[in-house]
Amino acid sequence: MRIMVSRHSAFYSPVIAAIAGGFLEREGIAATYSVLPPGARSHVLIREGAVDVVQSAVSTNWKPMERGDAPLPLHFAQINRRDGFFLVARQSNAPFAWTDLEGRELLADHGLQPLVMLRYAAAYNQVPWDRIRVLDAGTPEEMDAAFRAGKADFVHLQSPAAHRLEHDGVGRVAVSVGWSMPEVAFSSLSASREFLSGEKAPAFLRAYGAAKEWVRHAAPEDIAACESQYFPDTAAPALAAAIRAYQSLGCWEGGLAIPRDLYEQSLTVFEHSREITRRHPYDEVCINLSV
């Protein structure tokens, strides 16, 4: 089975652990893992049959729907119910307040969903977006390098990148964006209708459900050890710290189904930035499967 993620991050530990922890193998499924290439579109790769299951987000369907693009994948399992980005600050012992961003330089991830969520979190915490000096340094790797080189006061990253900066003494994890705003349908698994009606889908869902349950409750050090080969440039304590943070935030809580209320909250976030022109029905994007 060909599994692809839109980004490589400990935030997607339920997916990585399904492979690394042997959960898929116990269901008789051999799997490959890859990361979405720059410029590629997951819904196109699914349509062309290049991949089977993609870590994505319900929001990735909305703009194609507004263009009349079809067929589109269905989102069939929740991964994360909170935004998984952190703001890393230059070394400081002072407690973080969102107003600390006013007049300061922030290296922000300019991917559509990360930026939309960050703008919503700022507004939710009563910080006008135009009072922040928002910088675009390119890819997460380029943002990391720019911050290490002394650029900006804050940087906006997923982990383990954020916790790796803290481990390396470059900055400190100041705040979770996800904790600073309502829960949302942030990331999910998507596939074609053909795959979801096939014989492999139930076995995959059982394996993924078991992996998700494991990463919710296992010791962060054990999960980090299981996934270490996927993060060769991250020290074990930094990877464990990232996993512990995601567990504490409740990112992986809940069952396999994508909750309707979290889907609606994601629509609200995208409406805030005027990135959608209408509220797209849940049943046109999501499907709930029984194991």
DATAGI-V661067 format. One record per residue. N is the residue number from 1. RES is the residue in three letters. PSI is psi in whole degrees, -180 to 180 (none if undefined). BURIAL is I if it has 9 or more other C-alpha atoms within 8 Angstrom, else O. D_LAST is the distance of its C-alpha to the last C-alpha in whole Angstrom. Layout:
n=N res=RES psi=PSI burial=BURIAL d_last=D_LAST
n=N res=RES psi=PSI burial=BURIAL d_last=D_LAST
This chain:
n=1 res=MET psi=136 burial=I d_last=18
n=2 res=ARG psi=111 burial=I d_last=20
n=3 res=ILE psi=132 burial=I d_last=19
n=4 res=MET psi=143 burial=I d_last=21
n=5 res=VAL psi=148 burial=I d_last=22
n=6 res=SER psi=-28 burial=I d_last=25
n=7 res=ARG psi=153 burial=O d_last=26
n=8 res=HIS psi=114 burial=O d_last=27
n=9 res=SER psi=152 burial=I d_last=26
n=10 res=ALA psi=-16 burial=I d_last=25
n=11 res=PHE psi=-28 burial=I d_last=24
n=12 res=TYR psi=31 burial=I d_last=21
n=13 res=SER psi=-36 burial=I d_last=20
n=14 res=PRO psi=-35 burial=I d_last=17
n=15 res=VAL psi=-48 burial=I d_last=17
n=16 res=ILE psi=-43 burial=I d_last=20
n=17 res=ALA psi=-29 burial=I d_last=19
n=18 res=ALA psi=-34 burial=I d_last=15
n=19 res=ILE psi=-56 burial=I d_last=18
n=20 res=ALA psi=-32 burial=I d_last=21
n=21 res=GLY psi=1 burial=I d_last=20
n=22 res=GLY psi=9 burial=I d_last=18
n=23 res=PHE psi=-42 burial=I d_last=14
n=24 res=LEU psi=-41 burial=I d_last=14
n=25 res=GLU psi=-38 burial=I d_last=17
n=26 res=ARG psi=-19 burial=O d_last=15
n=27 res=GLU psi=7 burial=I d_last=12
n=28 res=GLY psi=21 burial=O d_last=15
n=29 res=ILE psi=121 burial=I d_last=15
n=30 res=ALA psi=135 burial=O d_last=19
n=31 res=ALA psi=148 burial=I d_last=19
n=32 res=THR psi=155 burial=O d_last=22
n=33 res=TYR psi=131 burial=O d_last=23
n=34 res=SER psi=167 burial=O d_last=25
n=35 res=VAL psi=139 burial=I d_last=26
n=36 res=LEU psi=123 burial=I d_last=27
n=37 res=PRO psi=153 burial=O d_last=31
n=38 res=PRO psi=133 burial=O d_last=33
n=39 res=GLY psi=-12 burial=O d_last=34
n=40 res=ALA psi=158 burial=O d_last=31
n=41 res=ARG psi=125 burial=O d_last=28
n=42 res=SER psi=-39 burial=I d_last=24
n=43 res=HIS psi=-29 burial=I d_last=24
n=44 res=VAL psi=-42 burial=O d_last=27
n=45 res=LEU psi=-39 burial=I d_last=25
n=46 res=ILE psi=-45 burial=I d_last=22
n=47 res=ARG psi=-37 burial=I d_last=24
n=48 res=GLU psi=-5 burial=O d_last=26
n=49 res=GLY psi=18 burial=O d_last=24
n=50 res=ALA psi=-23 burial=O d_last=25
n=51 res=VAL psi=163 burial=I d_last=21
n=52 res=ASP psi=-50 burial=I d_last=18
n=53 res=VAL psi=134 burial=I d_last=16
n=54 res=VAL psi=132 burial=I d_last=19
n=55 res=GLN psi=123 burial=I d_last=19
n=56 res=SER psi=-148 burial=I d_last=21
n=57 res=ALA psi=148 burial=I d_last=21
n=58 res=VAL psi=-31 burial=I d_last=21
n=59 res=SER psi=-22 burial=I d_last=25
n=60 res=THR psi=-16 burial=O d_last=25
n=61 res=ASN psi=-23 burial=I d_last=24
n=62 res=TRP psi=-48 burial=I d_last=27
n=63 res=LYS psi=-44 burial=I d_last=30
n=64 res=PRO psi=-36 burial=I d_last=29
n=65 res=MET psi=-39 burial=I d_last=28
n=66 res=GLU psi=-22 burial=O d_last=32
n=67 res=ARG psi=-7 burial=O d_last=33
n=68 res=GLY psi=18 burial=O d_last=32
n=69 res=ASP psi=139 burial=O d_last=30
n=70 res=ALA psi=155 burial=O d_last=27
n=71 res=PRO psi=156 burial=O d_last=25
n=72 res=LEU psi=154 burial=I d_last=23
n=73 res=PRO psi=162 burial=I d_last=19
n=74 res=LEU psi=142 burial=I d_last=16
n=75 res=HIS psi=121 burial=I d_last=15
n=76 res=PHE psi=-7 burial=I d_last=11
n=77 res=ALA psi=136 burial=I d_last=11
n=78 res=GLN psi=141 burial=I d_last=14
n=79 res=ILE psi=-60 burial=I d_last=16
n=80 res=ASN psi=137 burial=I d_last=19
n=81 res=ARG psi=13 burial=I d_last=20
n=82 res=ARG psi=156 burial=I d_last=24
n=83 res=ASP psi=139 burial=I d_last=26
n=84 res=GLY psi=17 burial=I d_last=27
n=85 res=PHE psi=153 burial=I d_last=31
n=86 res=PHE psi=155 burial=I d_last=33
n=87 res=LEU psi=125 burial=I d_last=37
n=88 res=VAL psi=129 burial=I d_last=39
n=89 res=ALA psi=158 burial=I d_last=43
n=90 res=ARG psi=155 burial=I d_last=46
n=91 res=GLN psi=126 burial=O d_last=47
n=92 res=SER psi=142 burial=O d_last=48
n=93 res=ASN psi=-4 burial=O d_last=47
n=94 res=ALA psi=141 burial=O d_last=47
n=95 res=PRO psi=145 burial=O d_last=44
n=96 res=PHE psi=139 burial=O d_last=43
n=97 res=ALA psi=143 burial=O d_last=43
n=98 res=TRP psi=-27 burial=I d_last=42
n=99 res=THR psi=-15 burial=O d_last=46
n=100 res=ASP psi=-19 burial=O d_last=46
n=101 res=LEU psi=-20 burial=I d_last=45
n=102 res=GLU psi=125 burial=I d_last=48
n=103 res=GLY psi=4 burial=O d_last=50
n=104 res=ARG psi=160 burial=I d_last=49
n=105 res=GLU psi=131 burial=I d_last=47
n=106 res=LEU psi=118 burial=I d_last=43
n=107 res=LEU psi=105 burial=I d_last=42
n=108 res=ALA psi=141 burial=I d_last=39
n=109 res=ASP psi=121 burial=I d_last=36
n=110 res=HIS psi=14 burial=O d_last=36
n=111 res=GLY psi=149 burial=O d_last=33
n=112 res=LEU psi=-59 burial=O d_last=32
n=113 res=GLN psi=-46 burial=O d_last=29
n=114 res=PRO psi=-42 burial=I d_last=31
n=115 res=LEU psi=-41 burial=I d_last=34
n=116 res=VAL psi=-43 burial=I d_last=33
n=117 res=MET psi=-41 burial=I d_last=31
n=118 res=LEU psi=-42 burial=I d_last=35
n=119 res=ARG psi=-40 burial=I d_last=37
n=120 res=TYR psi=-43 burial=I d_last=35
n=121 res=ALA psi=-41 burial=I d_last=35
n=122 res=ALA psi=-47 burial=I d_last=39
n=123 res=ALA psi=-40 burial=I d_last=39
n=124 res=TYR psi=-29 burial=I d_last=37
n=125 res=ASN psi=21 burial=O d_last=40
n=126 res=GLN psi=39 burial=O d_last=43
n=127 res=VAL psi=112 burial=I d_last=44
n=128 res=PRO psi=134 burial=O d_last=45
n=129 res=TRP psi=-36 burial=O d_last=43
n=130 res=ASP psi=-2 burial=O d_last=47
n=131 res=ARG psi=-1 burial=I d_last=48
n=132 res=ILE psi=137 burial=I d_last=46
n=133 res=ARG psi=87 burial=I d_last=47
n=134 res=VAL psi=128 burial=O d_last=44
n=135 res=LEU psi=148 burial=O d_last=45
n=136 res=ASP psi=110 burial=I d_last=43
n=137 res=ALA psi=3 burial=I d_last=43
n=138 res=GLY psi=-136 burial=I d_last=40
n=139 res=THR psi=164 burial=O d_last=37
n=140 res=PRO psi=-38 burial=O d_last=36
n=141 res=GLU psi=-40 burial=O d_last=38
n=142 res=GLU psi=-35 burial=I d_last=41
n=143 res=MET psi=-45 burial=I d_last=40
n=144 res=ASP psi=-47 burial=I d_last=40
n=145 res=ALA psi=-41 burial=O d_last=43
n=146 res=ALA psi=-41 burial=I d_last=45
n=147 res=PHE psi=-41 burial=I d_last=44
n=148 res=ARG psi=-29 burial=O d_last=45
n=149 res=ALA psi=-1 burial=O d_last=49
n=150 res=GLY psi=5 burial=O d_last=49
n=151 res=LYS psi=133 burial=O d_last=48
n=152 res=ALA psi=165 burial=I d_last=47
n=153 res=ASP psi=-28 burial=I d_last=47
n=154 res=PHE psi=154 burial=I d_last=43
n=155 res=VAL psi=148 burial=I d_last=40
n=156 res=HIS psi=104 burial=I d_last=37
n=157 res=LEU psi=154 burial=I d_last=34
n=158 res=GLN psi=176 burial=I d_last=30
n=159 res=SER psi=149 burial=I d_last=30
n=160 res=PRO psi=-2 burial=I d_last=31
n=161 res=ALA psi=-45 burial=I d_last=34
n=162 res=ALA psi=-45 burial=I d_last=35
n=163 res=HIS psi=-24 burial=I d_last=35
n=164 res=ARG psi=-38 burial=I d_last=37
n=165 res=LEU psi=-42 burial=I d_last=40
n=166 res=GLU psi=-45 burial=I d_last=40
n=167 res=HIS psi=-36 burial=I d_last=40
n=168 res=ASP psi=0 burial=O d_last=43
n=169 res=GLY psi=18 burial=O d_last=45
n=170 res=VAL psi=-32 burial=I d_last=45
n=171 res=GLY psi=-168 burial=I d_last=43
n=172 res=ARG psi=146 burial=I d_last=41
n=173 res=VAL psi=112 burial=I d_last=38
n=174 res=ALA psi=-38 burial=I d_last=39
n=175 res=VAL psi=150 burial=I d_last=36
n=176 res=SER psi=127 burial=I d_last=33
n=177 res=VAL psi=-42 burial=I d_last=32
n=178 res=GLY psi=-37 burial=I d_last=29
n=179 res=TRP psi=-19 burial=I d_last=30
n=180 res=SER psi=5 burial=I d_last=33
n=181 res=MET psi=171 burial=I d_last=32
n=182 res=PRO psi=158 burial=O d_last=29
n=183 res=GLU psi=150 burial=I d_last=25
n=184 res=VAL psi=165 burial=I d_last=24
n=185 res=ALA psi=86 burial=I d_last=21
n=186 res=PHE psi=-52 burial=I d_last=22
n=187 res=SER psi=151 burial=I d_last=20
n=188 res=SER psi=171 burial=I d_last=17
n=189 res=LEU psi=139 burial=I d_last=15
n=190 res=SER psi=155 burial=I d_last=16
n=191 res=ALA psi=172 burial=I d_last=16
n=192 res=SER psi=160 burial=I d_last=17
n=193 res=ARG psi=-35 burial=O d_last=16
n=194 res=GLU psi=-44 burial=O d_last=17
n=195 res=PHE psi=-44 burial=I d_last=14
n=196 res=LEU psi=-20 burial=I d_last=12
n=197 res=SER psi=0 burial=O d_last=12
n=198 res=GLY psi=179 burial=O d_last=13
n=199 res=GLU psi=-21 burial=O d_last=12
n=200 res=LYS psi=-22 burial=O d_last=11
n=201 res=ALA psi=-48 burial=I d_last=9
n=202 res=PRO psi=-40 burial=I d_last=5
n=203 res=ALA psi=-42 burial=I d_last=8
n=204 res=PHE psi=-45 burial=I d_last=9
n=205 res=LEU psi=-38 burial=I d_last=6
n=206 res=ARG psi=-45 burial=I d_last=6
n=207 res=ALA psi=-45 burial=I d_last=10
n=208 res=TYR psi=-42 burial=I d_last=10
n=209 res=GLY psi=-41 burial=I d_last=9
n=210 res=ALA psi=-40 burial=I d_last=11
n=211 res=ALA psi=-42 burial=I d_last=14
n=212 res=LYS psi=-41 burial=I d_last=14
n=213 res=GLU psi=-40 burial=O d_last=14
n=214 res=TRP psi=-47 burial=O d_last=17
n=215 res=VAL psi=-19 burial=I d_last=19
n=216 res=ARG psi=-35 burial=I d_last=19
n=217 res=HIS psi=-19 burial=O d_last=21
n=218 res=ALA psi=159 burial=O d_last=22
n=219 res=ALA psi=135 burial=O d_last=26
n=220 res=PRO psi=-35 burial=I d_last=27
n=221 res=GLU psi=-37 burial=I d_last=29
n=222 res=ASP psi=-40 burial=O d_last=27
n=223 res=ILE psi=-43 burial=I d_last=24
n=224 res=ALA psi=-41 burial=I d_last=27
n=225 res=ALA psi=-40 burial=O d_last=28
n=226 res=CYS psi=-38 burial=I d_last=25
n=227 res=GLU psi=2 burial=I d_last=25
n=228 res=SER psi=-35 burial=I d_last=29
n=229 res=GLN psi=-21 burial=O d_last=29
n=230 res=TYR psi=-11 burial=O d_last=28
n=231 res=PHE psi=62 burial=O d_last=30
n=232 res=PRO psi=-21 burial=O d_last=34
n=233 res=ASP psi=7 burial=O d_last=36
n=234 res=THR psi=127 burial=I d_last=35
n=235 res=ALA psi=146 burial=O d_last=36
n=236 res=ALA psi=-43 burial=I d_last=34
n=237 res=PRO psi=-36 burial=O d_last=35
n=238 res=ALA psi=-40 burial=I d_last=34
n=239 res=LEU psi=-43 burial=I d_last=31
n=240 res=ALA psi=-38 burial=I d_last=30
n=241 res=ALA psi=-39 burial=I d_last=32
n=242 res=ALA psi=-46 burial=I d_last=30
n=243 res=ILE psi=-41 burial=I d_last=26
n=244 res=ARG psi=-40 burial=I d_last=28
n=245 res=ALA psi=-44 burial=O d_last=29
n=246 res=TYR psi=-36 burial=I d_last=25
n=247 res=GLN psi=-46 burial=I d_last=24
n=248 res=SER psi=-34 burial=O d_last=27
n=249 res=LEU psi=-13 burial=I d_last=26
n=250 res=GLY psi=24 burial=I d_last=23
n=251 res=CYS psi=-33 burial=I d_last=22
n=252 res=TRP psi=12 burial=I d_last=18
n=253 res=GLU psi=163 burial=O d_last=18
n=254 res=GLY psi=175 burial=O d_last=15
n=255 res=GLY psi=-158 burial=O d_last=11
n=256 res=LEU psi=-32 burial=I d_last=9
n=257 res=ALA psi=146 burial=I d_last=11
n=258 res=ILE psi=114 burial=I d_last=14
n=259 res=PRO psi=138 burial=O d_last=17
n=260 res=ARG psi=-38 burial=O d_last=19
n=261 res=ASP psi=-33 burial=O d_last=22
n=262 res=LEU psi=-34 burial=I d_last=22
n=263 res=TYR psi=-45 burial=I d_last=21
n=264 res=GLU psi=-36 burial=I d_last=25
n=265 res=GLN psi=-36 burial=I d_last=26
n=266 res=SER psi=-40 burial=I d_last=26
n=267 res=LEU psi=-42 burial=I d_last=28
n=268 res=THR psi=-41 burial=O d_last=30
n=269 res=VAL psi=-44 burial=I d_last=31
n=270 res=PHE psi=-33 burial=I d_last=31
n=271 res=GLU psi=-36 burial=I d_last=34
n=272 res=HIS psi=-39 burial=O d_last=36
n=273 res=SER psi=7 burial=I d_last=37
n=274 res=ARG psi=40 burial=O d_last=37
n=275 res=GLU psi=-6 burial=O d_last=34
n=276 res=ILE psi=155 burial=I d_last=33
n=277 res=THR psi=-11 burial=O d_last=35
n=278 res=ARG psi=165 burial=O d_last=32
n=279 res=ARG psi=113 burial=O d_last=29
n=280 res=HIS psi=132 burial=O d_last=26
n=281 res=PRO psi=139 burial=O d_last=24
n=282 res=TYR psi=-46 burial=I d_last=20
n=283 res=ASP psi=-11 burial=O d_last=19
n=284 res=GLU psi=-10 burial=O d_last=21
n=285 res=VAL psi=-36 burial=I d_last=19
n=286 res=CYS psi=152 burial=I d_last=16
n=287 res=ILE psi=142 burial=I d_last=13
n=288 res=ASN psi=120 burial=O d_last=10
n=289 res=LEU psi=147 burial=O d_last=6
n=290 res=SER psi=143 burial=O d_last=4
n=291 res=VAL psi=none burial=O d_last=0
